Amino acid sequence: MKIGVLALQGDFDAHRKRLEELGAEVVLVKKPEQLDDIDGLVIPGGESGTFLKLLGEVGFEKLKQFVRLKPTFGTCAGAILLATEVENPKQAGLAAIDIRIRRNAYGRQIDSSIREGKLLQGKSGDSPLEMVFIRAPKIERVGPEVEILATEGADPVAVRQGRVMAATFHPELSEDTRVHQAFLDLCGADTPFDKLRAGSVRRS
């Protein structure tokens, strides 16, 4: 399985390390044509407006085609790019997952924090999950076809629709590998999240 990590800005190398720990072959994607050769893509944190500028018109259209066809996982700024609605300020994006998201809803860089949230595991019960929030956005609306995968307090912080995942926190900065494993399951299985629901995924 070959997984790309969009390597234009942000802590893309931390995602690479987590995915390689779980056995994935990882490609750092810096050119649009590299999207043709991967099975799934991670869009890391950073600054979503800067992502759009660095992608350019050609790169944006190529990425938009990719997320409609293959598994994609966006964290923080990546989640903003994947959302159908963006507030504070409004911003165009990939419209790949039916959520409304508000940028910088948790405050500025100095308001960054590590919190304990819950990974929702269906009949297996909820499980504690460390979550690192850095200038984090907030999911304010979840569409009817969107599944909530994790919460922090009353807020959804990881969601899925079809083969697209989004998280408002930074799972690559924690030792727990379950969120990345869930994405690999999504890339490689017809019935993703079976392992996650059974509570049998790897954890560091």
Buried (B, 14 or more C-beta within 10 A) or exposed (E): BEBBBBBBBBBBBBBBEBBEBBEBEBBBBEEBEBBEEBBBBBBBBBBBBEBBEBBEEEBBEBBBEBBBEBBBBBBBBBBBBBBBBBBEEEBEBBBBBBBBBBBBBBEEEEEBEEBEBBBBBEEEEEBEBBBBBBBBBBBBBBEEEBBBBBBBEEBBBBBBBBBBBBBBBBBBBBEBBBBBBBBBBBBBEEEBBEBBBEBEBBEE
